[in-house]
Amino acid sequence: MEYVEFYNENKMPIVGLGTFRVENDEQAKETVQYAIENGYRSIDTAMIYENEEKVGEGIKAGLESTGLKRSDLFITSKLWLDDYGRKNVADAYQTSLDKLGLDYLDLYLVHWPGMDEEVMIDTWKGMEDLLKDNKVKNIGVSNFKPHHFETLLSHASVKPVIDQVEFHPYLTQEDLRKYLQAQHIQMESWSPLMNAQILENDTVKKIADEVGKSPAQVIIRWNIQHDVVVIPKSVTPSRIKENLDVFDFELSDSQMEQLDNLNEDKRVGPDPDNYSGHNK
Ligand SMILES: NC(=O)c1ccc[n+]([C@@H]2O[C@H](COP(=O)([O-])OP(=O)(O)OC[C@H]3O[C@@H](n4cnc5c(N)ncnc54)[C@H](OP(=O)(O)O)[C@@H]3O)[C@@H](O)[C@H]2O)c1
């Protein structure tokens, strides 16, 4: 496994397992356990995915069967918009911990910027409280654009370590990527496979043939070579393995460029500028 290092010198695995649309059932538990047994060290969930209990059971089962320690894993969850506001953050965090059966998270994210700047700033103060109270290892954001950071950073005493955003070859987010690099904020991609849509693209398939890997592996590798943390979701054992088998090949500069050139600024998820959280 390769790791990225945040500006605060803490580390995070560059590939992890996504769990959006994974039901809170035995499959969730088995999926997470299987991933840990097969080399995953990072799991991404969120309060709004409503699967924290079974994800937590999978983490526990994975630790038991591998003999790994909790500190070998990197667990992320996210604060939902209904719990925004400084005074609500600690309770929401504790609820996630209780559901997961954990006593700390490695990373807690503000899920969306929301539509109200003052609420966003106040909420971040609650995130900073968690960090100051040593309840969480790292705090970050999700779905923030540069203008959201400009607002947040003018009021924050702790800078987010990471921004988790939609990122794939149809949405290459060049401006955001440059902004985050300049700010030393790590970028992380969600829906890296564009919910599997990008795997049908001819250029992706051609490059997969050239390197002797699958289209999904090519996309995950493209993220890694852009220094972007990537969390593909799968509940299929063979794909879970496949998605981590990405450290024995490299894309050439030309292959990276061909993938970059697929950009159409096309999203599969909401635009953060007009998302208030009323549809997941
Ligand atoms: N912060 C946010 O606002 C936000 C928003 C969305 C997602 N996320 C996070 O990002 C994670 C990933 O995004 P996502 O779940 O939306 O989509 P994704 O990872 O882009 O795509 C998942 C889809 O691709 C399929 N798949 C996975 N590996 C494959 C492979 N090797 N070959 C072929 N198909 C494959 C999966 O099928 P099977 O499962 O059936 O194998 C599933 O249908 C989420 O799970 C969540 O943790 C965060």
The ligand as a Gaussian input file, in Angstrom:
#p B3LYP/6-31G(d) Opt

LIG

0 1
 N      -18.343000      12.861000      -0.438000
 C      -19.338000      12.650000      -1.242000
 O      -20.219000      13.505000      -1.434000
 C      -19.444000      11.337000      -1.943000
 C      -20.383000      11.168000      -2.983000
 C      -20.412000       9.921000      -3.625000
 C      -19.532000       8.920000      -3.245000
 N      -18.639000       9.101000      -2.208000
 C      -17.682000       8.041000      -1.787000
 O      -16.957000       7.609000      -2.932000
 C      -17.094000       6.186000      -3.067000
 C      -16.992000       5.750000      -4.522000
 O      -17.977000       6.371000      -5.311000
 P      -19.295000       5.617000      -5.854000
 O      -19.657000       4.526000      -4.942000
 O      -20.295000       6.679000      -6.103000
 O      -18.906000       5.058000      -7.282000
 P      -17.642000       4.371000      -8.028000
 O      -16.651000       3.848000      -7.053000
 O      -17.207000       5.341000      -9.060000
 O      -18.360000       3.181000      -8.794000
 C      -18.955000       2.112000      -8.137000
 C      -19.579000       1.210000      -9.178000
 O      -18.562000       0.636000      -9.997000
 C      -18.652000      -0.791000      -9.939000
 N      -17.266000      -1.301000      -9.933000
 C      -16.371000      -1.193000      -8.938000
 N      -15.198000      -1.751000      -9.283000
 C      -15.349000      -2.234000     -10.537000
 C      -14.506000      -2.934000     -11.421000
 N      -13.253000      -3.246000     -11.088000
 N      -15.001000      -3.286000     -12.650000
 C      -16.260000      -2.967000     -12.987000
 N      -17.120000      -2.311000     -12.199000
 C      -16.675000      -1.941000     -10.963000
 C      -19.392000      -1.119000      -8.667000
 O      -20.117000      -2.326000      -8.804000
 P      -20.240000      -3.475000      -7.654000
 O      -20.280000      -2.805000      -6.311000
 O      -21.536000      -4.127000      -8.013000
 O      -19.045000      -4.372000      -7.816000
 C      -20.359000       0.072000      -8.577000
 O      -21.486000      -0.129000      -9.403000
 C      -18.473000       5.940000      -2.437000
 O      -18.747000       4.591000      -2.218000
 C      -18.392000       6.805000      -1.214000
 O      -17.620000       6.171000      -0.212000
 C      -18.589000      10.310000      -1.574000

